[in-house]
Amino acid sequence: MTTKEYFRGRDESSALAKAEAKHGRKVPLRQDDDVLDTWFSSALWPFSTLGWPEETLELKTFYPTRSW
């Protein structure tokens, strides 16, 4: 049975270092092709949940989002 593991890093070399540290040897990695699409799709969430294209009260209140 094949087990999928995920290693992330700022770049390929940092992800490889994490995988090698865990397994104690070099292991092959494959970059997920769907990441950009996931990031793009998540940006659409506020529009789809707050009533856009209508100028709803929810859209005016909660968009743009704030982190403070």
N, C-alpha and C positions, 0 to 999 in steps of 0.2 A: 504494500500500500504506500502510495506517495503522499507525503505530508508537505503542504505548502507553508512556507515561512516568509515573513515580510521583513525586510531590513530597509531602513530609510536613512538618508544622509543628505547633506548639502550638495554632495556630488557623488559620482560613482566610487571614487576611492574611499570615501568615508563609509559608505554602505558596505563595500567589500571588507573594510577593516572590522566592522561590527560583526559581519558574518564569519569571518576568519577567527575572531576572538571567541565567538560562541562555539564553533566547531573544532577549533584547534588546527585547522588546515584550510587551504584555499578551496572555495566552493564556487560553482558557476552561479551567476545572477542573471536575471532577465528583467528589464525595465518594463513596468506596466504601461501599456500604450494608451490606457483610458483615463489617465490622471488629468490631463488638460480638459477633457470633456467634463469630467466631474467638477473641476473647479469652475468652469464656465456655467454649468447647469446650476450650481449652488448660488451663483450670483443672480439667477432669475427668481429665486425663492421669494424675495420681498415683493416683487411685482405680482407674482401669481397668487400670493396669499392676502395681499392688502387691497385688492380690487382694481388694479390697473387694467385698462387704460382710463377708467373713471377716476376723477379726483375725489376719492373718498376721504372721510375724516381719518380713517386708519392710516391711509397712505401719507397724509399730511403730518400725522402725529409721529409715526414710527419710521419714516423714510426721509432722508437718508438715516441709516442706523448709526448709533453712537456707541462708543466703547467706554465712556466714562460716566 
